[in-house]
Amino acid sequence: MRHPGPLFTLLAGAALAGGLGITNFVNESTAAPAVVSTAGAAGPVTTAPPLPPLPPPPTSEPTTEVSVPEPSSPAPEDSPRGDYAGKVDGGTASVAVSVRDGRAIAYVCDGKKTEVWLEGTETGGQLNLTGAKGSVLSGNLDATTVSGTVTAGSKTWKFTAPLSVKPAGLYRAATTVGGQASKVGWIVQPDGSQVGLVTTGETSTPAPPLNPGTGTATVGGTPITAQAISGLTGEGAFR
């Protein structure tokens, strides 16, 4: 029997080496994959975070509301309130004027047969009053005096009347004389003197004395109570 020669030995070694190579290939294929580095020569590459989204464009121009204060109204001047009593120039008639909150009432009387009641306005110290049969009173007033001109009937007088305190001032009453309606007016001066008329229809006669303290008088035999007219207190026609 012949022994294998060198060729056989060489082939057997090649086959063994080939088997080992296949085993190593299989083992390397099943191992964990290699990590590939992305780092370059300049260092690692960093990625910036995404920017937030832009807000939508406004649909209209924004407006800023500015508060404008309302103009303040000027404070009204205090309207005078007071009572004035005096005489016309020459002293032939008396005048009484009462003023309250822009309204004025006046009475002019000579104690004989001429009398007139007037009513109107006071504006900024200016008086404008009118009465029956074309009577007119115009004048000026301040804190102490009323002065002006009054026309009653066929007579025109200038007058000055100082500020007065009750019982001085203006009074009036309504009564019946001889079965007819009558009206009575009095002016009491600051010195206590007084003048007045009782008018029934178209006839006027001197009024009896008035007691200013009680406001009473007797007219045609009938006791009556007069009513004070005062711009200061608001009595009488100012209520």
Secondary structure, 3 states (H helix, E strand, C coil): CCCCCHHHHHHHHHHHHHHHHHHHHHHHHHCCCCCCCCCECCECCCCCCCCCCCCCCCCCCCCCCCCCCCCCCCCCCCCCEEEEEEEECCCCCEEEEEEECCEEEEEEECCCCCEEEEEEEEECCEEEEEEHHHCEEEEEECCCEEEEEEEECCEEEEEEEEEECCCCEEEEEEEEECCEEEEEEEEECCCCCEEEEEEECCEEEECCCCECCCCEEEECCEEEECEEEECCCCEHHHC
